Amino acid sequence: MTEILGEQFVLDDGTVRVEASALAAVLREVRVRGVRITETVGTDALPSHGCGIVLSPWPNRVADARWQLDGKTQQLDVTDVARGGAIHGLLRNTAYTLRHRSDEVMSLGATIHPQHGWPFLLETSVTYALEDDGFSVTHGVRNRSDAPAPWAVGAHPYFRVGEVPTDELTLHVDAGVRLELDERLNPVAEREVTPGEFDLRQGRSLAGADLNVAYGMLANRDEPGEIARLDAPDGSATQVWADPEFRWLQVFTPSDFPGASGVGRAVALEPMSAPPNALNSGVDLIWLEPGERRELTWGARHLPAV
């Protein structure tokens, strides 16, 4: 059966179930002991609001779809027409292929070929793995070019705590800075997180939240650790964790997300190894030597009520 999202992939050990599809290696759904911890992406339409897709070789956006390489302007295709930028990398419309499969692990691969504004050849992979109480995602890359290549990666999952409405959840993000954006959502300044509407350190209700913010200086960056947590009223939670190389987290709370129970608010918690517009700022970009390979991992788990 042919699906819009391409081939379907499932891991299920009876405790954790992960569903993914070939297009953009999209994470379609995760359940832990039957509890849904991500929003669900159907197979009959493209992922709404970027739900579950992989962002490579850059997350978020590149201002004006242009950047400089060795003094020369690189003109990417404009993929955010309304704001004149290039958004979410070069694999959003690419079908990944299955590279490896076992009962608890599946690895999908895709090649980033040289194209408008991107003169590099990268082999990339996304590996989904079952954990005792959740799942992990490992992003891999190898530079097949004959010159150093920049790379950053992110993911665009939307999280849940079972069937609790997003407006009833509390979001915790222990971050030291946030990015201030212009009217086209390009970063213009880095600001210290201070008490107020952008401060999520002590937890904030998502009722009526309207956030589209990149947070940096995340806590616990010396080793893999929590970068965000959603708490439900009954004490259960969904925890997002990441390797130290994921230095940024995009928080996005659209109110027009088409969820399983109708259109409403959802919350994307997007691990990113570099901030928006990193091809221009250079902040936290990873430069890969010819032949060099890197891997970065993040994941999420369900924490039941005590």
KOLROKE-179755 format. One record per residue (C-alpha): residue number from 1; chain; x, y, z. Coordinates in steps of 0.1 Angstrom, whole numbers, plus 5000, padded with zeros to 4 digits. Example, Ala and Ser with C-alpha at 12.3 -4.5 7.8 and 13.67 -1.06 7.14 Angstrom:
BEGIN
REC     n   chain   east   north     up
REC     1       A   5123    4955   5078
REC     2       A   5137    4989   5071
END
This chain:
BEGIN
REC     n   chain   east   north     up
REC     1       A   5000    5000   5000
REC     2       A   5014    5034   4990
REC     3       A   5012    5061   5017
REC     4       A   5019    5098   5013
REC     5       A   5046    5096   5039
REC     6       A   5062    5066   5022
REC     7       A   5073    5033   5038
REC     8       A   5061    5028   5074
REC     9       A   5084    5016   5102
REC    10       A   5074    5003   5137
REC    11       A   5093    4992   5168
REC    12       A   5072    4976   5195
REC    13       A   5085    4956   5225
REC    14       A   5051    4955   5243
REC    15       A   5061    4984   5265
REC    16       A   5072    5011   5241
REC    17       A   5059    5016   5206
REC    18       A   5076    5039   5181
REC    19       A   5061    5046   5146
REC    20       A   5080    5064   5119
REC    21       A   5078    5070   5082
REC    22       A   5103    5074   5053
REC    23       A   5095    5110   5044
REC    24       A   5118    5133   5065
REC    25       A   5122    5103   5088
REC    26       A   5091    5116   5105
REC    27       A   5084    5104   5140
REC    28       A   5047    5096   5137
REC    29       A   5039    5085   5172
REC    30       A   5054    5072   5205
REC    31       A   5035    5053   5232
REC    32       A   5049    5041   5265
REC    33       A   5027    5015   5282
REC    34       A   4999    5027   5260
REC    35       A   5004    5063   5270
REC    36       A   5009    5087   5241
REC    37       A   5039    5110   5246
REC    38       A   5039    5126   5212
REC    39       A   5013    5140   5189
REC    40       A   5002    5116   5162
REC    41       A   5010    5121   5125
REC    42       A   4986    5104   5101
REC    43       A   4997    5087   5070
REC    44       A   4972    5104   5047
REC    45       A   4987    5139   5047
REC    46       A   5020    5158   5051
REC    47       A   5030    5164   5087
REC    48       A   5012    5196   5099
REC    49       A   5034    5223   5115
REC    50       A   5065    5202   5107
REC    51       A   5053    5176   5133
REC    52       A   5080    5150   5139
REC    53       A   5103    5158   5110
REC    54       A   5141    5158   5110
REC    55       A   5159    5191   5105
REC    56       A   5193    5188   5087
REC    57       A   5218    5202   5078
REC    58       A   5204    5231   5098
REC    59       A   5174    5235   5121
REC    60       A   5150    5264   5121
REC    61       A   5158    5291   5095
REC    62       A   5184    5308   5074
REC    63       A   5176    5346   5071
REC    64       A   5169    5356   5035
REC    65       A   5179    5320   5024
REC    66       A   5215    5333   5020
REC    67       A   5248    5327   5038
REC    68       A   5285    5333   5031
REC    69       A   5311    5306   5024
REC    70       A   5347    5316   5018
REC    71       A   5336    5351   5009
REC    72       A   5310    5340   4984
REC    73       A   5272    5343   4988
REC    74       A   5254    5310   4988
REC    75       A   5217    5314   4977
REC    76       A   5195    5286   4991
REC    77       A   5160    5280   4978
REC    78       A   5134    5301   4996
REC    79       A   5112    5276   5015
REC    80       A   5095    5300   5039
REC    81       A   5080    5322   5012
REC    82       A   5061    5344   5036
REC    83       A   5093    5354   5054
REC    84       A   5118    5351   5026
REC    85       A   5140    5325   5043
REC    86       A   5150    5289   5041
REC    87       A   5136    5267   5068
REC    88       A   5143    5234   5085
REC    89       A   5171    5221   5063
REC    90       A   5172    5202   5031
REC    91       A   5156    5168   5039
REC    92       A   5120    5178   5046
REC    93       A   5108    5164   5012
REC    94       A   5133    5135   5011
REC    95       A   5124    5099   5017
REC    96       A   5148    5081   5039
REC    97       A   5156    5044   5033
REC    98       A   5160    5016   5059
REC    99       A   5196    5009   5066
REC   100       A   5194    4986   5096
REC   101       A   5167    4970   5116
REC   102       A   5165    4948   5148
REC   103       A   5138    4942   5173
REC   104       A   5146    4974   5193
REC   105       A   5165    4996   5168
REC   106       A   5159    5009   5133
REC   107       A   5182    5032   5113
REC   108       A   5171    5053   5084
REC   109       A   5195    5071   5059
REC   110       A   5193    5099   5034
REC   111       A   5219    5118   5013
REC   112       A   5221    5155   5011
REC   113       A   5234    5162   4976
REC   114       A   5250    5195   4964
REC   115       A   5223    5219   4953
REC   116       A   5213    5256   4953
REC   117       A   5233    5273   4980
REC   118       A   5247    5240   4994
REC   119       A   5279    5227   4977
REC   120       A   5284    5197   5000
REC   121       A   5277    5160   4999
REC   122       A   5266    5146   5033
REC   123       A   5254    5111   5042
REC   124       A   5230    5113   5071
REC   125       A   5212    5088   5093
REC   126       A   5185    5088   5120
REC   127       A   5183    5059   5144
REC   128       A   5153    5053   5165
REC   129       A   5158    5030   5195
REC   130       A   5135    5017   5223
REC   131       A   5144    5024   5259
REC   132       A   5129    5010   5291
REC   133       A   5106    5040   5296
REC   134       A   5108    5058   5263
REC   135       A   5129    5062   5232
REC   136       A   5161    5077   5218
REC   137       A   5170    5093   5185
REC   138       A   5205    5094   5172
REC   139       A   5214    5117   5143
REC   140       A   5245    5107   5124
REC   141       A   5264    5124   5096
REC   142       A   5295    5118   5074
REC   143       A   5311    5144   5052
REC   144       A   5316    5129   5018
REC   145       A   5328    5162   5003
REC   146       A   5365    5170   4996
REC   147       A   5363    5202   5018
REC   148       A   5351    5210   5053
REC   149       A   5313    5212   5056
REC   150       A   5291    5229   5082
REC   151       A   5264    5209   5099
REC   152       A   5238    5213   5125
REC   153       A   5208    5191   5133
REC   154       A   5174    5193   5150
REC   155       A   5141    5176   5153
REC   156       A   5105    5189   5154
REC   157       A   5085    5166   5178
REC   158       A   5053    5177   5195
REC   159       A   5049    5162   5229
REC   160       A   5020    5151   5251
REC   161       A   5013    5135   5285
REC   162       A   4987    5110   5275
REC   163       A   4954    5125   5266
REC   164       A   4957    5155   5289
REC   165       A   4950    5187   5268
REC   166       A   4981    5208   5263
REC   167       A   4965    5238   5280
REC   168       A   4964    5217   5312
REC   169       A   5001    5209   5311
REC   170       A   5030    5228   5328
REC   171       A   5063    5233   5309
REC   172       A   5097    5234   5326
REC   173       A   5128    5245   5306
REC   174       A   5159    5255   5326
REC   175       A   5176    5279   5302
REC   176       A   5198    5309   5308
REC   177       A   5192    5328   5275
REC   178       A   5166    5332   5248
REC   179       A   5168    5347   5213
REC   180       A   5149    5379   5205
REC   181       A   5134    5378   5170
REC   182       A   5124    5403   5144
REC   183       A   5091    5404   5126
REC   184       A   5103    5377   5102
REC   185       A   5113    5354   5131
REC   186       A   5150    5359   5125
REC   187       A   5172    5363   5157
REC   188       A   5185    5398   5163
REC   189       A   5198    5395   5199
REC   190       A   5205    5371   5227
REC   191       A   5188    5380   5260
REC   192       A   5192    5367   5295
REC   193       A   5161    5348   5307
REC   194       A   5146    5369   5335
REC   195       A   5114    5366   5354
REC   196       A   5085    5372   5330
REC   197       A   5066    5356   5301
REC   198       A   5097    5338   5287
REC   199       A   5108    5323   5320
REC   200       A   5101    5286   5321
REC   201       A   5126    5277   5348
REC   202       A   5100    5272   5376
REC   203       A   5074    5258   5353
REC   204       A   5047    5276   5334
REC   205       A   5011    5266   5325
REC   206       A   5006    5263   5288
REC   207       A   4970    5276   5291
REC   208       A   4968    5303   5264
REC   209       A   5006    5302   5258
REC   210       A   5019    5318   5226
REC   211       A   5056    5309   5224
REC   212       A   5080    5306   5195
REC   213       A   5113    5310   5213
REC   214       A   5148    5295   5210
REC   215       A   5164    5289   5244
REC   216       A   5201    5284   5251
REC   217       A   5224    5279   5280
REC   218       A   5204    5248   5289
REC   219       A   5211    5232   5323
REC   220       A   5229    5199   5327
REC   221       A   5251    5204   5296
REC   222       A   5281    5184   5309
REC   223       A   5264    5151   5302
REC   224       A   5231    5138   5288
REC   225       A   5202    5153   5308
REC   226       A   5168    5169   5309
REC   227       A   5162    5198   5286
REC   228       A   5125    5201   5290
REC   229       A   5096    5185   5310
REC   230       A   5058    5185   5306
REC   231       A   5039    5179   5339
REC   232       A   5003    5168   5340
REC   233       A   4980    5176   5369
REC   234       A   4981    5140   5381
REC   235       A   5019    5141   5386
REC   236       A   5028    5121   5355
REC   237       A   5052    5138   5330
REC   238       A   5070    5136   5297
REC   239       A   5107    5143   5300
REC   240       A   5129    5153   5270
REC   241       A   5166    5148   5274
REC   242       A   5196    5153   5251
REC   243       A   5234    5150   5247
REC   244       A   5254    5181   5256
REC   245       A   5259    5190   5219
REC   246       A   5222    5199   5218
REC   247       A   5227    5234   5231
REC   248       A   5194    5249   5221
REC   249       A   5157    5241   5224
REC   250       A   5130    5257   5203
REC   251       A   5096    5259   5221
REC   252       A   5066    5264   5198
REC   253       A   5030    5264   5209
REC   254       A   5007    5269   5179
REC   255       A   4970    5272   5188
REC   256       A   4959    5258   5154
REC   257       A   4974    5223   5155
REC   258       A   4951    5196   5141
REC   259       A   4953    5170   5169
REC   260       A   4935    5137   5173
REC   261       A   4907    5154   5193
REC   262       A   4904    5185   5170
REC   263       A   4922    5217   5163
REC   264       A   4939    5233   5194
REC   265       A   4971    5241   5211
REC   266       A   5001    5218   5208
REC   267       A   5037    5221   5221
REC   268       A   5068    5214   5200
REC   269       A   5100    5209   5220
REC   270       A   5127    5209   5194
REC   271       A   5163    5198   5203
REC   272       A   5188    5218   5182
REC   273       A   5225    5216   5180
REC   274       A   5227    5252   5168
REC   275       A   5204    5282   5170
REC   276       A   5183    5297   5142
REC   277       A   5203    5313   5114
REC   278       A   5235    5295   5125
REC   279       A   5248    5294   5089
REC   280       A   5252    5331   5091
REC   281       A   5261    5336   5128
REC   282       A   5283    5305   5130
REC   283       A   5271    5299   5166
REC   284       A   5275    5262   5175
REC   285       A   5280    5251   5139
REC   286       A   5298    5218   5136
REC   287       A   5325    5218   5109
REC   288       A   5331    5184   5095
REC   289       A   5364    5175   5079
REC   290       A   5363    5154   5047
REC   291       A   5354    5119   5058
REC   292       A   5345    5129   5094
REC   293       A   5315    5114   5111
REC   294       A   5295    5126   5141
REC   295       A   5266    5114   5161
REC   296       A   5243    5132   5185
REC   297       A   5215    5118   5206
REC   298       A   5183    5130   5223
REC   299       A   5152    5112   5236
REC   300       A   5121    5113   5257
REC   301       A   5106    5092   5285
REC   302       A   5073    5089   5303
REC   303       A   5074    5094   5340
REC   304       A   5043    5079   5357
REC   305       A   5026    5096   5386
REC   306       A   5041    5085   5420
END
